[in-house]
C-alpha cells in the first residue's frame, strides 16, 4: 500500500459517517417477532433476517440448507430458548459456527428473565400428557410486557457486539419500552370491561395473552397439546361452552379453523383467528401491531356476538342507571 493510499484510507475512516465505516451487525432470529424487536432496538446498525415467515407452527420447522447458510453469515443468533424450537440444534449444527453454539457469545436466548407459566410439576411429565413443554409454556412473547424483557436481552447482546453504538441501542431500548408500556395500558383499558369473559382456545398458545388482557380459558379444542380432537372431545367442548355461556373459540393461523368453527357454530359463537406472532397475518407486521390486531379482533367479535361486558366501567354505569 502506498503512502497516498494509506492516507486516503485513514481520511475516509475519520470523514465518512460512522454508518458507512462500521458494518451492520448481522443477526438471524428464529421468528419474525424476535426479528422485529431486533430492528426496533438495533435501528440502522443491524441487518436482521428471520428463519420463519410467521404463519407456521414454531414447534414444527424443518431447517433447510439455505437457512443454515443464512445463519452461517450471522454474528448473533437470537432464539426463544427452552424447548420452543426443537429444530434449532439441527440449524446450528448445519451452520458450523463455533460462535453461535449454545453458551457461546453469539448465541442469545431471550427466555432469560421471563416468568414462565404452566411449568410442569415433578412427576407430571409423561407421554400421556401430549406435546407438553418441559420448562413451561413457551409462548411468552404474547404478553407485551415480556417483550420488554426480551428487548433488554437483545439490547445487551447488541451492546456487547457493537460497542461503538451502545448508547444508541440503549436509547432505542428505552423508546421501545415506553411505546410498549403505553400500548399495553391502552389495550388493557379497552379489554377491562370484558375481564373474566370465558373463551375456548385451540392450543395452549394463549395463556400469556389471556392473563394480560383478562380472559378466562374454560376448555381447549385439542384434548391434549398437539393431539387432534375427535368427535367426543368436540362435543364436550360444545357442552362446556353452553354451560358457561362462552361464544369465542380462539385459534392459531396454523391450526384447524374447521374444527374451531364447528364448535363455535353449535353455540352460536365465532372462531376468531389470532396472530401467534409477527407475520402470522398480514396486519400483524410489527410487535405492537401484533397486539393491536389481536385485541381489535376480539373486541369486534364481542360486539358482533352481543357479548355483554363482564365488568362495566364506572362511566357505563353512570350512563345507564338500570345497570346493577
Secondary structure, 3 states (H helix, E strand, C coil): CCHHHHHHHHHHHHHCCHHHHCCCEEEEECCHHHHHHHHHHHHHHEEEEECCCCCCCCCCCCCCHHHHHHHHCCCEEEECCCCCCCCHHHHHHHHCCHHHCCCCCCEEECCCCCCCCCCCCCCCCCHHHECCCCCCCCCHHHCHHHHHHHHHHHHHHHHHHCHHHHHHHHHHHHHHHHHHHHHHHHHHHHHHHHCCCEEEECCCCCHHHHHHHCCEEEEECCCCECCCCCHHHHHHHHHHHHHHCCCEEEECCCCCHHHHHHHHHCCCCEEEECCCCCCCCCCCCCHHHHHHHHHHHHHHHHHHHCCCCCCCCHHHHHHCCCCC
